[in-house]
Every structure is written in C-alpha cells, then in structure tokens.
C-alpha cells in the first residue's frame, strides 16, 4: 500500500471535542504507547465506522507511525513553541483515489484517555475530513451535531481532536539517483561493445520421425498370397472329402439293388418217400 508523508495531527493547547484542552504530556504518552503489534489504529471517513466493507464508510488504511515534535506555532501574531503529534498512514487504494481528487485532505484523531487500562492517553483511530473545522470544538461541543459525533466514538470516554490544517500527502515514488544513472550509462556502453550480452539459447533440434518399415506395404498383394496359400492347404482336404462322398454313393447304390438272403426260406420239396412220415388214415 502507499505510504503518506509525515503530517501533523494536532498541537498542545487545541481544544478536544469534549471541551478539554490537549496537554503536551498527552502527546508524549501517545508516542510511548503506540505499538502496531498491540493495536493498529485504522483510518475512516468522518469518524464513521461502517459495518460493510464497501465505501464510503469502510477502512481507508492504517496509522503505522507516530512521533512527537516541538513546532513553532503562530498565535495572535506571536510565535510560540508547542508540542505536536505527527503520524504516517499506509493508505489503501480508496484513500489514494480520493486524495488524487483533492478530497478528505485533513486528519482528525480519536484518543482514549485510558488506553488499554494504563491510565494514559493513546491513539485509537483517525478520520479524514474536508473541513479542518468540521470536527473542532465549534462543531462538536456547541452545536446540535455533538450527539451525532459522540455516537461515533469507540468508547464514550474517548474524544476527537479538531481537524488539523495539515493536508495528508502521499509520498512520491523514489527516483533513480546519480549512482543509478551512471551505472546504467556504463552498462549501456559495455553492451554496445558486445560485453554482457546474453547468449541466445540454442534452439532444440527436432528430429524428423522415421518412416515406418512397411510404409509401402501392398495390402492387396498380401491378401492374394495369403488366399492362395490357404486355398492350397485346404484343397487336399476338400478333394478327400469329395472322394469319400463318391465312394459312399457307390456303396449305397449297390446295397439298394442287391437282394438279401440272410432270412429267406427254402422252397418245399414234397413227401420224399419216407413211410415213417406218412399219415395213417
């Protein structure tokens, strides 16, 4: 995600949303208590923390760094030194987009007077707004809008700081330094002399597939040869069967035309002259 430049959140002496005046010691407490591994303050729009991940009231990024500084502040024409809190934000694409459009340029932070039960002040959230006075004392403490803004707090005892007149700006992309430029020029010079050029990879040799051994095989001739061989092998068997059939037919015809004598009775021969067989009448 894109990271912002350091920007000022508020200075000591500013009036918070509940009317209290921010003390210099609070700023040092915020810096001492800040640890993203313990608590990561998120950035939202106008201190409205929606339940949906869709815009406009979803998260816009995270506060990743804070620091304290003593700044020269001009008040009533006089320059005073006051303690100030600065922060950096990791902005998601949504915050980057609205900043490119010049929208929601000013920061306002939400503070807890008893951060994590320590009794010290801690930073628990940040909002972006268009009007640096919209979250100031005039809007929150002395107008009908105060109850609405109070409902946006993470805890009833929390308070908002007035939006600081210091715009949130994104860091520019790093440019190539002088050393990188010289190195690029030297590399280009060597390249023109033929040094440092990458060797072109040798293309792999693609072997042409060999033709099969029977590429010119004559199927018709092969069929004729096989047919002739099979016919030659079968012919003796067929001839033998034909011969047997002819012999069987001959034997059958002979049997049908020859008279059988196996059970025939001989013809009668008469008396034969034997007196013993004559009948006594």
Secondary structure, DSSP 8 states (H G I E B T S, - for coil): -EEB--EEEEETT-BBTTS-B--HHHHHHHHHH--TTT---EEEETTB--SSSSSSSS--EEEEEEEEEEEEEEETTEEEEEEEEEEEEEE-HHHHHHHHTT-S-EEEEEEETTGGGSSS-EEEEEEEES-TTTTSHHHHTSSTTHHHHHTT-SSTT-EEB---S-B--B-------HHHHHHHHHHHHHHHTTTT----------------TTTT--HHHHHHHHHHHHHHHHHHHHHHHHHHHHHHHHHHHHHHHS---TT---------S-GGG----
